[in-house]
Amino acid sequence: ISNCQEGLSRVTLGHFLIKRVIYEVQEELPNIKNFGTLSPIPGFVDWFNYLDDNKIKVILGKSNTDMSFLKSPDFKVGDVRILSNKENLTKLVAHYLINEKDTKGFPLGDVTRFHLRNGAIINDIIVNANVSDAGFKRSFGVMVNYLYELNNIEKNHEDFVNKREVVYSNKLKKFL
């Protein structure tokens, strides 16, 4: 589901389509209870490039690894430093998705807002999931797995819309 056409950017077709797909799959395969996506993180690189070194150190905490190579002009798709710094990159992405907010108290990322508003949780962060040039320029190749648990969709939606609560999996807690 993509609003790749600029004229569709404000149209909420995605909200309808996600629910429609879930219910159609459920009719055909009633044992399936959880649905997931692998989604991009547009804006992550721009946010990261805006950060100063002190903020990066605060986010990374004890690891205190130098991540300045991410801002280097020679840093390109396939760079091996991504894998050797996977945990730190995951920490930065988790912080961005969960803690960085807009003026209304919602997450900065429009894809994140879309999925959370639809009742998903942030389930996992996958490094090197999109190593295309576009994926690398938007998020250093990192993507997010959003999970739709049918029993929790409505509650997650309400908590997000009313309380600005970002729900995420236990596996991501160690990165925050």
MOCORLIN-V79038 format. One record per pair of residues at least 12 apart in sequence whose ideal C-beta (glycine too) atoms are under 6 Angstrom apart, sorted by the first residue. I is the first residue (numbers start at 1). J is the second residue. If there is no record, write none. Layout:
# MOCORLIN-V79038
i:I j:J
i:I j:J
This chain:
# MOCORLIN-V79038
i:1 j:14
i:1 j:17
i:15 j:118
i:18 j:118
i:22 j:35
i:33 j:150
i:34 j:149
i:35 j:148
i:36 j:145
i:36 j:147
i:37 j:146
i:38 j:143
i:38 j:145
i:39 j:111
i:39 j:144
i:39 j:146
i:40 j:138
i:40 j:143
i:41 j:139
i:41 j:144
i:42 j:138
i:43 j:109
i:44 j:96
i:44 j:139
i:45 j:138
i:47 j:96
i:49 j:71
i:59 j:92
i:59 j:95
i:60 j:88
i:60 j:91
i:63 j:88
i:65 j:88
i:67 j:88
i:69 j:81
i:77 j:131
i:77 j:136
i:86 j:127
i:89 j:127
i:90 j:125
i:90 j:175
i:91 j:175
i:93 j:125
i:93 j:142
i:94 j:172
i:94 j:175
i:94 j:176
i:97 j:112
i:97 j:122
i:98 j:166
i:98 j:168
i:105 j:164
i:115 j:146
i:116 j:160
i:117 j:160
i:119 j:153
i:119 j:156
i:119 j:157
i:120 j:146
i:120 j:148
i:121 j:147
i:121 j:167
i:121 j:168
i:122 j:168
i:123 j:145
i:123 j:147
i:123 j:169
i:124 j:145
i:125 j:144
i:126 j:143
i:127 j:142
i:128 j:141
i:129 j:143
i:130 j:143
